Amino acid sequence: MYFLIILLVIVLLAIFAFNRFVSLRNRAQEAWADIEVQLKRRYDLIPNLVNTVKGYATHESTAFENVTKARTMAMGATGPNANHAEAENMLTGALKSIFAIAEAYPDLKANQNFLSLQNELSDTENKIQASRRFYNANVRDLNTSVESFPGNLIAMVFNFSKMEFFDLSENDAAQNPVEVKF
C-alpha cells in the first residue's frame, strides 16, 4: 500500500516537472519569436534609412556597403546563438557609422523622413533590448530548472536541454564607455 502511494507521488511529481519544462521551453521560444519580430522590423527600416542618407552623402559608399553587408549577415543568422549575436552587433556598429555620416550634413539632420526613420529605428532598438531581456529571463529560468535537482533527472530523461542567452559580445562597442573628443 505505501509502495503504491510513494509510486503515485513520484509519478505525479514527474508529470508536474515535465509540464513545467514544456512551459519554460515554450516561453523561451515565444520570447525568441518576439526578438525576431523586432529584428525583422529593424531589417525593414534599414534600406529606407540608407537610401535617405545616400541622397545627401553619395561619396560615403563604403559605409553603405558595410551596412548592407551587416544586414545581410544578420538576416541570414538563425536562432539565439553567438553567431547571431555577433551579426547583430556588427549591424549595430554599421548603423552607428550611418548616423555619424548624418551628423556631417545639416540638411539631412533636418530632413523629416530621416528624423522619422531615426526615431523609428531608435524605438525598435529599445524594443529589441526589452525583448532580449525578456528572452534571457526565460532562458535563465529554463536553465536553472534543467540544472537543479530533481529537475535535472527529469530533463535528462525527457531530453530537455539548456538554451543559450542572447547577449552582447564581450568586445561590443555598446559595453565600452563613450569617448568624447573635442
C-alpha positions in Angstrom: 0.0 0.0 0.0 2.7 2.5 1.0 4.7 1.5 -2.1 1.8 2.4 -4.4 1.3 5.8 -2.7 5.0 6.5 -3.0 5.0 5.4 -6.6 1.9 7.6 -7.3 3.6 10.6 -5.7 6.8 10.1 -7.8 4.7 9.8 -11.0 2.7 13.0 -10.2 6.0 14.9 -9.4 7.5 13.7 -12.7 4.4 14.8 -14.6 4.5 18.2 -12.9 8.2 18.6 -13.6 7.7 17.5 -17.3 4.9 20.0 -17.7 7.0 22.8 -16.1 9.8 22.1 -18.6 7.4 22.2 -21.5 6.1 25.5 -20.2 9.5 27.0 -19.7 10.8 25.9 -23.1 7.7 27.3 -24.8 8.0 30.7 -23.0 11.7 30.9 -24.1 10.7 30.1 -27.7 7.9 32.6 -27.6 10.4 35.2 -26.3 12.8 34.4 -29.1 9.9 34.9 -31.6 9.4 38.4 -30.1 13.1 39.2 -30.7 12.8 38.0 -34.3 9.7 40.3 -34.9 11.7 43.3 -33.7 14.8 42.3 -35.7 12.7 42.0 -38.8 11.3 45.5 -38.2 14.8 46.8 -37.9 15.9 45.0 -41.1 12.9 46.6 -43.0 13.8 50.1 -41.8 17.5 49.9 -42.8 17.1 50.2 -46.6 14.9 53.2 -46.2 17.4 54.8 -43.9 20.4 54.0 -46.2 18.5 55.4 -49.2 17.7 58.6 -47.4 21.3 59.2 -46.3 22.6 58.2 -49.8 20.7 61.1 -51.3 22.9 63.5 -49.2 26.2 61.6 -48.9 26.8 59.9 -52.2 30.5 59.6 -51.7 30.2 57.6 -48.5 29.7 54.3 -50.4 31.9 52.2 -48.0 29.6 52.9 -45.1 26.6 51.9 -47.1 28.2 48.7 -48.3 29.1 47.8 -44.7 25.5 48.4 -43.5 24.2 46.3 -46.4 26.7 43.5 -45.7 26.0 43.5 -42.0 22.2 43.5 -42.6 22.5 40.5 -44.9 24.7 38.6 -42.4 22.2 39.4 -39.6 19.2 38.3 -41.6 21.0 35.1 -42.5 21.8 34.2 -38.9 19.3 31.9 -37.2 18.5 31.1 -33.7 19.7 32.6 -30.4 23.4 31.8 -30.6 26.8 33.5 -30.5 26.9 33.9 -34.3 23.6 35.6 -34.5 24.5 37.9 -31.6 27.8 38.8 -33.3 26.0 39.5 -36.6 23.5 41.8 -34.8 26.4 43.6 -33.1 28.1 44.2 -36.4 24.9 45.6 -37.8 24.5 47.9 -34.8 28.1 49.2 -35.4 27.4 49.7 -39.1 24.3 51.7 -38.3 26.3 53.9 -36.0 28.5 54.8 -38.9 25.4 55.9 -40.9 24.3 58.2 -38.1 27.9 59.6 -37.8 27.7 60.4 -41.5 24.4 62.2 -41.0 26.0 64.4 -38.4 28.1 66.0 -41.1 25.1 67.0 -43.2 22.9 69.6 -41.5 20.3 69.4 -44.3 20.0 65.6 -43.7 19.6 66.1 -40.0 16.7 68.4 -40.6 15.1 66.1 -43.2 11.7 64.9 -41.8 12.0 61.5 -43.5 15.4 60.9 -41.9 14.3 62.1 -38.5 11.2 59.8 -38.7 13.4 56.8 -39.7 15.9 57.6 -37.0 13.1 57.8 -34.3 11.6 54.5 -35.6 14.9 52.8 -35.5 15.6 54.1 -32.0 12.2 52.8 -30.9 12.9 49.4 -32.5 16.3 49.2 -30.8 14.6 49.8 -27.4 12.1 47.1 -28.2 14.9 44.7 -29.2 16.6 45.4 -25.9 13.4 44.8 -23.9 12.7 41.6 -25.9 16.3 40.4 -25.3 15.9 40.9 -21.5 12.6 39.0 -21.6 14.1 36.2 -23.6 17.2 35.9 -21.3 15.0 35.8 -18.2 13.0 32.9 -19.7 16.2 31.1 -20.7 17.6 31.7 -17.2 14.5 30.1 -15.6 14.7 27.1 -18.0 18.4 26.6 -17.5 18.1 26.8 -13.7 15.4 24.1 -13.8 17.5 21.9 -16.1 20.4 22.1 -13.8 18.6 21.8 -10.4 17.8 18.6 -8.6 15.5 16.7 -9.1 14.5 18.6 -12.3 17.8 17.7 -13.9 16.8 14.0 -13.7 13.5 14.7 -15.5 15.3 16.9 -18.0 17.8 14.2 -18.8 15.1 11.5 -19.2 12.9 13.7 -21.5 15.9 15.3 -23.3 15.3 18.9 -22.2 18.5 20.9 -22.5 19.8 24.4 -21.7 19.4 27.2 -24.1 21.8 29.9 -25.0 21.5 33.5 -23.8 21.3 36.2 -26.4 23.9 38.8 -25.2 26.2 41.4 -26.4 29.6 40.1 -27.2 32.5 41.0 -24.9 34.1 43.4 -27.3 31.0 45.2 -28.4 31.2 48.9 -28.5 27.9 49.2 -26.6 29.7 47.9 -23.5 32.6 50.4 -23.7 32.2 53.9 -22.3 31.5 56.6 -24.9 34.6 58.6 -25.7 34.0 62.3 -26.5 36.8 64.3 -28.2 36.8 68.0 -28.8 
